[in-house]
């Protein structure tokens, strides 16, 4: 294969070209004699003439000037002037062009901005009639029914460093392009001799194309194909061949599509990438599904493309129909297919519907186009833009539009040309057309390559606006023109135009200004947030910036009987069913297809197309990110407000409120949990505490953990803001104060220790003599929230730690398990929580406030405001026989309020602020008197009775356990106040078997003297046991055994004494108790250290 390097100065140049072979053109043609110009910018506007003036006055002339579209051209060095095809690299600024010449017939061109430069040209063995580029691979179709695979060293072609080259090991002298494979295509029958009445046979490979990435689990390609293999298709005659590039002996699949030659076959790039569209000389479009067994044709038009005479008022299409030269899949909508051919028109098909009577959903044709459509391409950036290259030297850029119609009427789809290029007289047909970014590349049959860059000013003319005067009712901005258009209307229209032109930076700047004005709008007397009054405007802006998801292949399917056979083009005569999911569309009529197409077009054409890389754009342009955040926050605020309103309306019916799609509202809130927490921190003024409370309240009844987690995240967001404002010394710190969350915390911790205990009743029982003598407060909601607000003011971190405790307890309860194990887990969780609260309170630095909120970190039951958590903790202590812990914790619900001067004001810890003043005290004290004290007393009595009979008759563990419980109750009780209850006690008569009920008076306290005597007696017995262990064992192991039994008790009692070291103003009784425990520790110390007491030596 001969190789040559192209000299740019030898290129054929036209008048006005630059030294590099490039020249600038515009796409606006005018009639110099009449001075009439087509109004591209207003093609869809109110002043547009719907192409009528264009039809009357357009005459092709020399290229004029336009700032909307910039065109650069390059004359390829093809001496034969017989260029045939073009292919573009997806990830590099490189394209390849092919020629039908036997000499130099392969050209590589680099496209940078407005410059086209030939980098190299080569002479392959055979003329080239089709090309396909993928990575470093270039496939060429020749006129010898073969496809040739080349490997291209793109790094060297583009002038990159040699170490980046694929052939770096061969050095700079290696070939830039080398042949790596040849594939001989099969035709349906011999094409050497043409049958009478058929087209002249040809061995030209009409098209080649690499396969896109296949979806996993799609059933194609076969398992015999290696995962890293490259697949491609090639069309010869009426047959489409599917190849594995690693095996060139035989095609993977050979599909006969037509008895006439196929001009174009192309893969669908959308998942699962198993569909291939093919069309050619017979004017029939076929869709192949490679997952099908046998014949792959799964969809087909019933009638051929209309011949050109139909457009001129002739006899309609002929029996053979007009040749279809090109087909193209929409890059955004997987079921849209565009076709163009000799009929001079472009048809758009919706593959979800059967092609009954050859009816396409849209037909595009410019009235001045008198040539065939040679090539077409969808825009790579706009779902509604479609470009065509024709045989009369023209390139057109069409904009599709679905007209707004009255409800129930059949919609219509129109098209307008927003840009065109009519080449000079010496330029032939446009044989190839590709779209990349905002540019379109065309190649003429005479070797002229054009790059048409569409600028924002050209795209502005195709902008679809949804703003009408009625939509802006209620806007407070002043009018800006004679038609009464408001400033808000103009701003949103400018955003529409900027987004349509993909000028997201300009659109974002306008959006930030609009949102700021809307949030500051104080019009009206309503307390409603300004954003809510402008919800429609915010929604329109969000629709413009919405990142539409890619349309999934599972959301649509070809119709079950989509193959409409005609003229016996296939060997069989039965319809082929599609092995896929049911059809999304329910009605196969043309009107249904048109309605769905118009609806889809209106959706994908407005704003950004599906799968647009919005996040990557925002990461490069901070102003776009800021605008998206502002819109997302405003939109979320509106949605949450509407969810709460919907829930309030559904509250009376008792049903679970749902959204428009039937999904429970609380699930919609959980899905946005992270957003809510993030935006509550970023914009607390927008997400006020009252709204957030209502949102959390919607979730809690259905998913307690999710509701508590969301509430905790909101609390943390407010706390972060409060601390930040305090550090800065901002005057607005009160606007983000955690005290505003009193209602939210009330919901999260409900019922709190301040709420009415509905299970036990709020009124005193006549038998509760002690409680009846003490007034019990029945607070209302406002009073409860005042208590919570004061706690938040004192130490918000401690309150939020209570919410975290609630989450841990609920998770433990929901996990389930053995009752004792669950109880032990709850006790550990609450005690660990108490340690965390102690640290938080110590860091607060305001001990007086800590006393006001009645939190005693040494007593875990007082470290939470949740009545449920308190009950679960105390009940778990009962299940685990932690009677001593229960007694010392429940004492705070018996402490009488301290006397407070009248002028001291209202603070928690005074007056009605003590825990004993609230209804929960009744239930806890009754439980203490009726269950805890009797069981604790019984355990002490059993141990004492055993000691009296046999001092050494118990296991050491029982001595230690009872001694420690007695010591804890002795040292940790801060109040000598106790309450009495009269309870019914059931007993069974042994003689008669009858159950007798007697009334007894029980107390919440154990006599201190009884506890002191018990400690002395049990302690002495334990020392006797340790002494016995030392005497009845060998000398080596005696003291070791005694130490193992004494050390746990010694350490526990030492820790207990240490915890009381910092007690403020200890009473004489407490000092006496501590002295008794300290004396006992001195006796126990010798055994714990493995020594014998001095008196026994």
C-alpha positions, 0 to 999 in steps of 0.5 A, spaced: 500 500 500 502 506 497 503 512 502 504 519 501 503 525 506 499 531 503 502 538 502 496 543 505 499 548 500 497 543 494 490 543 495 485 546 490 483 552 493 477 557 492 477 564 491 478 567 498 481 561 501 486 561 507 493 559 506 491 552 510 486 550 505 480 553 509 475 558 508 469 561 512 462 561 509 456 563 512 449 559 511 444 565 509 443 566 502 439 572 499 437 575 493 441 581 491 436 583 486 430 583 490 433 584 497 429 579 500 432 575 506 429 569 509 428 570 516 431 564 520 431 567 527 423 568 527 422 562 523 417 560 529 416 566 531 409 570 531 412 575 525 415 568 521 411 567 515 412 559 515 416 559 509 411 563 505 416 568 503 422 563 502 417 559 497 416 566 493 422 569 493 428 565 494 433 564 489 440 561 489 446 565 489 453 566 492 454 565 499 452 571 504 454 573 511 451 570 517 453 570 524 449 565 526 452 559 523 460 559 521 462 554 515 469 552 514 471 548 508 477 544 505 478 542 498 481 534 499 487 533 494 482 528 490 485 528 483 479 524 481 474 529 484 470 522 486 469 522 494 464 517 496 464 517 504 466 520 510 467 517 518 469 521 524 472 519 530 468 519 536 473 521 541 478 525 537 478 531 532 479 526 526 475 524 520 477 520 514 474 521 507 474 515 502 474 516 494 472 512 488 479 513 485 484 508 484 490 513 486 490 517 492 483 515 495 484 515 503 484 522 507 485 524 514 483 531 516 483 534 523 478 539 525 480 544 530 475 550 532 474 553 525 480 550 522 480 543 517 487 541 516 489 534 512 494 530 516 495 525 511 493 521 505 494 514 502 492 510 496 489 503 498 489 497 493 481 498 491 477 504 491 473 506 497 465 506 498 464 506 505 468 508 512 467 507 519 471 509 525 472 506 532 477 508 536 484 506 532 480 502 527 478 504 521 473 499 516 473 501 509 468 498 504 471 497 497 468 495 490 470 488 490 465 485 495 470 486 501 471 490 507 478 492 509 480 493 516 485 498 518 489 500 524 490 507 525 496 511 529 492 517 531 497 519 536 502 520 530 497 523 525 495 528 530 502 530 532 502 527 539 508 524 542 511 518 540 510 514 546 502 515 546 502 512 539 499 505 538 506 503 535 511 506 539 515 500 539 516 501 532 518 508 532 517 514 528 518 510 521 512 505 522 506 506 518 501 510 520 495 506 517 496 498 516 491 493 514 489 488 519 484 484 516 480 483 510 472 480 510 469 477 503 462 479 504 456 474 501 450 477 497 444 473 496 445 471 489 451 472 484 451 479 482 456 478 476 450 478 471 443 482 472 436 479 471 432 483 466 428 489 470 433 489 476 438 494 478 445 494 475 449 489 479 455 492 483 460 489 488 460 495 492 460 494 499 455 500 500 456 501 508 460 499 514 459 500 521 462 498 527 457 495 533 456 499 539 456 497 546 451 491 547 447 491 554 449 485 558 444 479 558 441 482 551 442 475 548 447 478 543 452 477 541 453 469 541 457 466 547 462 464 542 464 472 541 470 474 545 468 480 550 473 484 547 471 483 540 469 488 535 463 487 531 461 490 525 456 490 519 457 491 512 451 491 506 452 488 499 447 487 495 440 486 499 444 482 504 447 485 511 453 481 514 454 481 521 462 480 522 466 479 528 473 483 527 477 477 530 474 472 525 474 473 517 473 467 515 465 467 516 460 472 518 457 471 524 450 472 521 448 473 514 441 477 513 437 478 506 433 484 507 431 485 500 431 483 493 434 490 491 441 493 493 441 496 500 444 503 501 444 504 508 444 499 514 446 502 521 446 500 528 441 503 534 446 506 539 441 505 544 441 499 549 441 493 548 444 495 541 441 489 537 437 493 532 439 494 525 435 499 520 436 497 513 433 501 507 435 501 499 433 501 492 426 498 493 424 504 498 422 499 504 425 500 511 427 494 515 428 493 522 433 487 524 433 484 531 439 480 532 436 477 538 431 473 534 432 466 531 431 465 524 430 471 520 431 477 524 426 482 520 422 485 526 419 491 523 418 493 516 414 499 512 408 496 508 409 500 502 415 503 499 418 511 499 414 515 495 417 517 488 419 524 487 413 525 482 408 525 488 411 531 490 410 535 484 403 533 483 404 527 479 401 520 479 404 518 486 409 513 487 411 508 482 410 500 483 418 500 485 418 506 489 423 511 490 430 509 493 432 510 500 439 513 501 440 514 508 437 512 515 439 515 522 437 513 529 435 518 534 441 519 539 436 521 544 429 517 543 431 510 541 424 508 537 425 514 532 428 513 526 429 518 520 429 516 513 431 520 506 432 518 499 430 520 492 423 522 493 426 528 496 423 528 503 425 526 510 420 521 514 421 520 521 418 513 524 416 511 531 417 504 531 413 503 537 407 502 532 406 498 526 408 502 519 401 501 517 400 504 510 407 507 510 404 513 514 410 516 518 409 520 524 413 526 521 415 528 514 420 534 512 421 537 506 424 544 504 420 547 498 426 549 494 429 542 495 429 539 488 434 534 489 434 527 492 436 526 500 443 523 499 445 523 507 442 525 513 444 526 521 440 528 527 443 533 532 448 531 537 446 536 542 438 537 540 433 532 540 429 536 535 434 538 530 435 534 523 440 535 518 440 533 511 445 533 505 441 533 498 443 532 491 442 539 489 448 541 493 445 543 499 445 542 506 439 544 511 438 544 518 431 543 520 427 544 527 421 540 528 416 542 532 409 539 535 404 545 534 399 546 541 392 544 539 386 544 543 384 538 548 382 532 544 384 535 537 389 531 533 396 534 533 401 536 528 408 536 527 411 542 523 418 543 521 422 549 519 429 550 516 433 554 521 440 554 517 442 552 510 448 552 506 447 552 498 454 550 495 457 553 489 455 551 482 461 546 481 460 542 487 456 536 487 451 532 491 452 532 499 454 524 499 456 524 507 453 528 513 455 527 520 454 531 527 459 532 532 457 537 538 454 543 535 458 542 528 455 538 522 460 535 517 458 534 510 462 531 504 461 533 497 462 528 491 467 533 488 471 533 494 469 539 498 469 538 506 465 543 510 464 544 517 458 548 519 458 550 526 451 552 529 452 558 534 447 560 539 444 566 535 442 561 530 439 556 535 435 561 538 431 562 532 428 554 534 427 556 541 420 553 543 417 557 548 412 555 553 411 562 556 404 565 555 401 571 558 396 567 562 401 563 565 404 569 568 398 571 572 400 574 579 407 576 577 409 582 581 414 585 576 412 591 572 410 590 564 416 591 560 413 592 553 406 594 549 404 587 549 404 587 557 410 582 557 413 582 564 420 582 566 419 575 569 416 573 562 422 576 558 427 573 563 424 566 563 424 567 555 431 569 555 433 562 559 429 558 554 433 561 548 440 560 552 438 553 554 436 552 547 443 554 544 446 550 550 449 557 553 448 554 560 452 559 563 448 565 560 442 561 562 444 560 569 446 567 570 439 569 569 436 564 573 440 566 579 437 573 578 430 571 577 430 566 583 433 572 588 428 576 585 422 571 587 425 570 594 425 577 595 418 578 593 414 581 598 407 582 594 401 580 598 398 580 605 399 572 605 404 569 610 405 564 604 413 564 602 414 568 596 417 561 592 410 558 593 407 564 590 411 563 584 411 555 583 409 555 576 415 560 574 420 555 578 417 549 575 418 552 568 425 554 570 426 547 573 424 543 566 429 547 562 434 545 567 432 538 568 437 532 566 432 528 563 434 520 564 436 516 558 430 512 555 430 505 557 430 500 552 425 496 557 420 502 556 418 500 549 418 495 544 416 493 537 409 492 536 407 484 536 406 484 528 410 489 526 412 486 519 408 488 514 410 484 508 409 487 501 410 485 494 413 478 496 420 481 498 421 475 503 420 468 502 415 467 507 408 470 507 407 470 515 408 476 520 414 475 524 412 476 532 417 480 536 420 476 542 420 482 546 416 486 552 409 488 550 408 494 546 408 501 550 403 504 546 396 501 546 393 504 540 396 502 533 392 507 529 396 513 525 393 518 530 395 515 536 402 514 533 402 522 531 399 524 538 405 520 542 410 522 537 408 530 538 408 528 546 415 525 546 417 531 541 414 536 546 418 533 552 425 532 549 425 538 545 424 543 551 430 544 555 435 539 555 435 532 551 435 525 555 442 523 558 445 530 557 451 531 561 449 536 565 453 534 571 460 535 568 458 541 565 456 544 572 463 541 574 466 546 569 462 552 570 460 554 577 455 558 576 451 553 572 452 549 579 449 554 583 443 555 579 442 548 579 442 548 587 438 554 587 432 551 582 433 544 586 432 548 593 426 552 590 423 546 587 424 541 593 421 547 597 414 547 593 414 539 592 414 538 600 409 544 601 404 540 596 406 533 599 404 536 606 397 539 603 396 533 600 397 529 606 392 534 610 387 533 605 387 525 606 388 526 613 380 526 614 379 520 610 384 515 614 387 513 608 395 513 606 396 519 602 399 518 595 402 522 590 399 523 582 403 516 581 399 512 586 406 512 590 405 513 598 408 520 600 412 518 605 416 514 600 417 520 596 420 524 602 425 518 604 427 518 597 429 525 598 432 525 605 439 527 603 437 533 599 432 535 605 438 535 610 443 538 605 438 544 603 435 545 610 443 547 612 444 551 606 437 555 606 434 554 613 430 560 611 427 557 605 426 550 609 423 553 615 422 548 622 414 548 621 415 545 614 420 540 616 416 538 622 410 536 618 415 532 613 418 528 618 411 527 621 409 524 615 414 519 615 414 517 622 408 512 622 410 508 616 418 508 617 420 510 624 427 509 623 427 513 616 423 519 620 428 519 626 434 519 621 431 525 617 429 529 623 436 528 626 439 530 620 435 536 620 437 538 627 444 537 625 443 542 620 440 547 624 446 546 629 451 547 624 448 553 622 447 556 629 455 554 631 457 558 625 453 564 626 455 564 633 463 564 631 462 569 626 458 573 631 452 574 626 446 578 628 442 573 625 444 567 629 437 567 632 434 566 625 437 559 625 437 557 633 436 550 635 430 553 639 426 553 633 426 546 633 422 545 639 416 542 635 420 537 631 424 535 637 417 534 640 415 529 634 421 525 634 421 524 642 414 523 643 411 522 648 416 526 652 417 525 659 413 532 659 407 529 656 400 526 659 401 519 660 395 516 657 396 509 659 396 510 666 392 516 666 393 523 669 388 523 674 390 521 681 387 514 683 384 514 690 388 509 693 395 513 691 395 517 697 402 520 697 401 521 689 394 524 691 397 529 696 402 532 691 399 535 685 401 532 678 401 537 672 397 536 666 401 540 661 398 542 654 402 542 647 405 549 648 407 548 655 411 541 653 415 545 647 417 551 652 420 545 656 423 542 650 426 549 647 429 551 654 433 544 653 435 546 646 437 553 649 441 549 654 445 544 650 442 542 643 447 537 642 445 533 648 438 533 646 440 531 639 443 525 642 437 523 645 434 523 638 440 518 636 438 514 642 431 513 640 434 511 633 438 506 636 433 503 641 428 502 635 433 499 631 434 494 637 427 493 638 425 492 631 431 487 630 428 482 635 431 476 638 431 473 645 427 478 650 433 477 655 438 479 650 434 485 647 433 487 654 441 487 655 442 491 649 437 496 651 441 497 657 448 498 654 445 503 649 442 507 654 448 507 659 453 508 653 448 514 651 449 517 658 456 517 658 456 521 651 451 526 654 456 527 660 461 529 656 457 534 652 454 537 658 461 538 661 463 541 655 457 546 655 461 550 661 454 552 664 453 548 670 447 552 672 443 551 666 445 543 666 441 543 673 435 547 670 434 541 665 434 536 670 439 531 667 444 527 671 448 523 667 450 518 672 443 516 672 441 514 665 434 514 665 434 522 666 439 523 660 433 523 655 426 526 654 423 520 651 418 517 655 418 511 651 426 510 652 425 511 659 420 506 660 424 501 655 430 502 659 427 501 666 423 495 664 429 492 661 432 493 668 427 489 671 428 484 666 435 483 667 434 484 675 437 490 675 433 492 681 438 497 684 439 501 678 432 502 677 431 504 684 436 510 683 434 512 677 427 512 678 428 517 684 428 523 680 421 522 679 419 522 686 424 528 688 419 534 691 420 541 687 425 546 691 422 552 693 424 558 689 423 565 690 417 568 686 422 573 682 427 568 680 423 567 673 421 560 670 426 555 669 426 548 669 428 545 675 423 550 679 416 550 680 413 545 675 419 543 672 421 537 676 420 530 673 416 528 679 411 534 677 409 530 670 404 524 669 410 519 667 412 519 675 405 516 676 407 510 672 414 509 674 413 510 682 407 505 682 412 500 678 417 501 683 413 500 689 409 494 686 415 490 683 422 493 684 422 494 691 419 487 693 424 484 689 430 487 691 427 486 698 426 479 697 433 478 694 436 481 700 432 477 705 434 470 701 441 472 702 441 474 709 437 467 711 442 463 707 447 466 711 444 465 717 443 458 716 450 457 713 454 463 712 458 459 706 452 456 703 452 461 697 456 462 691 461 468 691 457 471 685 451 471 689 455 475 695 458 480 690 452 481 686 448 483 692 453 487 696 454 491 690 446 492 689 446 494 696 452 499 696 449 502 689 442 504 693 446 506 699 450 511 695 447 513 689 440 515 693 440 523 693 433 523 696 430 520 702 423 522 699 418 516 698 411 515 696 406 509 698 401 506 694 395 501 696 395 495 691 391 489 690 395 483 691 393 476 689 394 470 693 392 462 693 389 459 699 393 452 699 387 448 702 381 451 698 385 453 692 381 459 691 385 466 689 384 471 694 385 478 693 388 483 699 390 490 699 396 492 701 400 498 702 407 498 698 413 504 698 418 506 693 423 506 698 427 501 702 429 502 709 436 505 710 437 501 716 435 495 713 440 496 707 446 498 712 445 492 716 444 488 710 451 490 707 455 489 714 452 482 714 453 480 707 460 483 707 462 479 713 460 473 710 463 474 703 470 476 707 469 469 711 468 465 704 475 468 702 478 466 708 475 459 707 478 459 700 485 461 703 485 455 708 482 450 704 487 450 698 494 449 697 499 455 699 500 456 691 493 457 689 490 459 695 490 467 695 490 466 687 483 463 688 481 468 693 483 474 689 479 472 683 473 472 687 475 479 691 477 483 685 471 484 681 467 486 687 473 491 689 474 494 683 466 495 682 466 498 689 472 503 688 469 505 682 462 507 685 466 511 691 470 515 685 464 517 682 461 520 689 468 524 690 465 530 686 458 530 689 456 537 691 455 538 699 454 531 701 449 530 707 452 527 713 448 520 711 452 520 705 458 521 708 457 516 713 455 511 708 461 512 704 465 511 710 462 504 711 464 502 704 471 505 704 472 501 711 470 495 707 474 496 701 480 496 706 479 489 708 477 487 701 484 490 699 488 484 701 484 479 698 484 482 692 491 483 692 493 476 693 495 477 700 492 475 707 490 480 712 495 482 717 490 480 723 490 473 720 498 472 719 
